[in-house]
Amino acid sequence: LVQLSKAQDVEAGDGTTSVVVLAGSLLDACEKLLYKGIHPATISVSFGTAAKKACDILEQMSTPIDMLDREALLKAAGTSLNSKVVSMCSDVIAPIVVDAVLAVADHEHHNVDLKDIKILQADGVVEETELVRGVVLNKRFAHRVSGLDRMEKAKIGLIQFCLSPPKTDTDNQIVVSDYSQMDRVLKEERKYILNLCNKIKKSGCNVLLIQKSILRDAVNDLALHFLAKMKILVVRDIERDEVEFLSKSLGCRPVANVDELSPDMLGAAELVEEVPTGNTKVIQFKGAAAEASTVSIIVRGSSKLVLA
């Protein structure tokens, strides 16, 4: 029953309690039939037949809805929210949800990819929940370029390699016996990092998104120093599941090797900046050149229960 409820939440996002109650009633009916001596296989086949009949009846009872009819969609969203903790604010949240879906919907094929809607959680009150056209990241720049926290005419790169000294595949150790050898190791690391940063700069990138790494630091302080000198803003610790959304929204293609980073792999936006939201700041991309329609919803709440 727990797995059933979770599956319902993933597929529909609502009706988790109803589906458990319904399943419990059906199991109770099964128990009574078993006590009457009816074989389990017969019960299973009969339930399958009943399910098909129920689907036919529901199809006949259904009311067609025009996906462009905003008022009808608002009523449906409001009804769904009435069973939630934030039901008192359904008049605020329902229009945001409907507008987000209409913004990303493929009206020609009557399809909506919910992955095109990014949801961020922030402190505040529910009434301050807002819809943002474009991309918003719940992060801050890893450093500031000459004290600036914005970049106009941004050329955006999305990398999946690390800007830090490489590590061996096995658990090897480097033994340093004197200062000159240590100095040589540090110089080689510095040279390696500088070479990576120069190639990034050469591509024309001025806003760099770095995917989070579980093997080693995705970017170290030395790389951040070089990138700051080159006037490149850095956003680090991009999660793996965010890569597809960012690539589609910003028009940049993920790059796994620095030698593959070129101008045609970069995305573009009119403005990338840090903007205050509640008690923190987020990074907002405005005027992305990508053709894809994506939106972000900044959900605010006073507790984790409300945000969930």
N, C-alpha and C positions, 0 to 999 in steps of 0.2 A: 504493500500500500504506500509505503514511503517513496519507493522508486516511481510508482504511478503518479504520485503527487508532484514529484520533481519533473517528470516527463511532461506533465500538463503545464507546469510553470514555464518550461523551456519552449514548448510549442505554442501556447496561447497567452501565457503571462497572467492568466486569471482562471478561476474555477477550480483551484487546487482543493478547497474544502469540499465542494460539490462532488468532485470526481471520487473522493475517498468515501463519502457517504453513499454514493450510488454503488460503488464497488462493494462496500460492506453489505448493502442490502442484497446484492446479487449473490454474494457468498453465503449469506444467511438462507436465501432461497435454495441454493445448491445443497446446503446441509439437509434441509427438509426433504428434498428429492432423494438424497442418498439414503435417508432413514426409511424411505418408502421402497427401497430396493432397486431403484433405477440405476442402470450402469453409468459410470462416469463418462464413457465415450458418447453415450446417447445424450447426456446432459450437455456435453461440450458442443455436439453438432446442433442441438436445439438452440443453444445460446447464439451460435453463429447465424442461424436462420433468423432468430429474433432481432439480432443486431442489424442485419440487412433490411428487414422490414421497418425497423425504427429509423434507419437512414432515409428510406423512401418517404416515410411520414414526415420527417423533419424537412425534407426537400420540398414537399408539398406545402408545409406550413410557413416556409421561409418567405421573407419579404425582400425583393430586390432593392439594392441600395446603389445609387449613383456615387461612385468614388470621388466625384467632384462636388458632391452636395455637402458643403461644409457643415450645415446645420444638422443634418442627419448623423454625420460623423461625431459632432460635438455631443449629441445625445447619447450615442453609443459609448463614447469615452467617459462621459459623466456617470453613466450607469455602472461601468466597470470600476470607477474610482470610489463609488459609494461604499464598497465593502473594504476599503483600505483605510489605513491610519490617517491619511491625509484627505479623507472624504470632505472635511469642512472647507478645504481649499480647492475642491474640484473645479470651481468656476475660474480659477487661475491656471491650474495645471492642464485641464482639458483642451483649451485653445492652443496651448504651447505644443502639446502632443499631436494634435490634429495638423497644425501648421507644419510641424517637423515631418510628418508622414507625407503630406501633400507636396512638400518641397523636394523630397527624394524619390517620390513614386514614379514608376514608369507607366504612364497612363495609356500608352499604346498597347502594352502587353498586360496591363492590369496586374502589375507586380510591384512589390515593395521589398527592397533589401534593407533590413533593419541594421545591417552592419554599416550602412551609410549614415547612421545617426550615432554620434558619440556622446556618451553621458558622463559628465564629471560631477563629483560631489564636493560641496564646499559648506563651510559654516554659515549660519545666518538663519533667516526665517523662510518658511515655504513660499510666502507671498513674493519673495525676491527671486524665485526661480525664473530663469530667462532663456530664451532661444537665441542662438548666435548663428548667423549665416556664415558658414565656413568652418575653420579649424581652430580649436582652442585646446591647449595642452595645460594640464594642471602641474606645471613645472616652472622653474625660473632659469634664466641664462646661467651657465656655469661660471661666466665672468662677464665683465662689461668692457666694451671697447671704448677707451678714452672717456669713461664715465657715461656712455650712452647706453640706453636700454631699448633701442629701436633701430630698425634697418629699413630704409626705403629702397624700392627697386631690388628686392631681395632675390638672390639666386640661391636656391635651397638644395643642398646635397644631403642624401640619406645613406650613411655608410654602415656596413655590418662587420667591419674589421676594427681592430683595436689600435688606438694611438698611444701605445705603451711598449716598452721593451719586450721582445718575444721571449717565450719560455720554451724549454725543451719538452718534447713529447713524453719523456720518461723523467723519473725523479733523479736527475743528475745534479751535481754540485760543481761550482767553479771555485777552485782553490787559488787564492791570491796570497802571494808570499811577501810582496813588498809594495811600497807606495806607488811606484811607477806602473806596476801592473794594474793596480786599482784605478789609477788615473787613466790608463788606456781603456779600461772597461767603461768608465764613465764617459769618456770622449766618444767611444763607439756608440753608446746608447744615445748620446746627444746628437750625433751625426745621423743616426737611424731615424730618430723622431723628427729632426729638422727636414730630412729628405721627404718624409711623409707629408709634413705640413706644406712644404714647397709645392708638391704635386697637387695638393688640395687647392692652394692659392692659384696655381696655374690654370686650373679648370674654370676659374671665374666664380667659384662658390664664395658667398659671404655670410651665409647662415648654414651651419652644419648640424645635422641631427645624427646622433651616434646611438646605435642600438646597444642595449645593455648586454654585458658579457658575464657568463658564470665561470669562465676559466681564469680570467685575470682582469685587472682594471681596464675598462673600455677606453679611458683617457686619463693620463696622469697630469700632474701639475706642470711639468716641463712642456708638454704638448699644449696645454691651455695658455701658457706664457707665450709660446711662439705664435699661436693662433690669435691671441690678443694683439700682438705686435703687427700681425698681418691684417688686423681689423676684420676678423671673422668671428661672428657670434656663434656660441656653441650651446646646444641643448643636448644633454647627455641622459643616459638611462632610459632610452626609448624601449618600451616593452616589445617583445616579438609580435604579440597580437595587435599592436598598433601600426606595424609596418605597412600592411596592406591598405589600411584606411588612409594613412598619410600619403602613401604613394598615389592612390587614386585621387585624393583631394587636392594635392599640391602639384601633381604632374611629375614628381621626381621618381626615379627608379632606384631601388636599393642596389648598392654596390658592395660586393664582397672582397674586391681587390682594388687597391689604390690605383693600379695601372689602368683599370677600366673606367676610372672617374674622368668624365669628359663633359663639355658644355651641354651636349644633348642628353645627358643623364640627369641634369639638374631641373628642378621645378622653379616656378617663379611666383612672386606675390608682390603686390604694390607696397605693402607694409607689413613688417613683423615687429611686434612690440610687446613689452610687458604692461599689463593693465591691472589696476587694483580691483580686487573683488572680495568684499567682506574684509576679513583680517589678513588676507594674503594677496598674492599676485599670480596671474596666469599669463601664458604666452598666447597671443592671438595673431592669426594670419589673416590679413585682409586683402581682397582682390587677387585671389589665386587664379592663375591663368588656366588651370585644368578645366576641362569641359564637364567633369563629373559634378553632380549636385550632392553635396554633403552638408550636414548641419551638426551643430553641437548644442547640447542642452546642459546648462549649469544648474544642477539641482541643489537647492539650499535647504538645510534643516538644522534643528537645534540638537539632534541626537542621532546616533546610528540607526535607531529604530525607525525614525522618520525618513532618513535617507534611504533605507533599504526598501 
